[in-house]
Amino acid sequence: MFKDNLVQLRKLKSLTQEDLAEKIGVTRQSVAKWEAGETMPDLEKSKFLAEILEVSLDDLANYEVEANMGLGIPPKGKHIFGTVTVGDKGQIVIPAKARKTFGISPGDQLVILGDEAQGLAIMKADHFLAMADMIKKGMEG
């Protein structure tokens, strides 16, 4: 996982092994060994790699393309939770990892926003109302 993710992300950022090594302060050979799976960087270097590659450390180390619809690692703070099926009455089940990540609990109210060009967005109602209130106050002030 790690070695494959490192190669994919480095290439996505159009970095050579030499470029990446220079940013981290290691030799090109170190990066080559990480990408070959011969060695692993220490935690500090791994954290720095994740920052440079703009992904979470967890995704850098554990992300599995096959388990995520064949899609590459999303940028830090972005998520691919999988697919859901719309039921007969339009209901969907929000994946457990998404509920945990965004603190959605049974009984929470959600706002569904739509843009015909970009699609749907789902937000917790209290966050949406707080944002709307900030906008309203900004327009008044």
Secondary structure, 3 states (H helix, E strand, C coil): CHHHHHHHHHHHCCCCHHHHHHHHCCCHHHHHHHHHCCCCCCHHHHHHHHHHHCCCHHHHHHCCHHHHCCCCCCCCCCCCCCCCCCCCCCCCCCCHHHHHHCCCCCCCCEEEEEECCCEEEEEEHHHHHHHHHHHHHHHHC
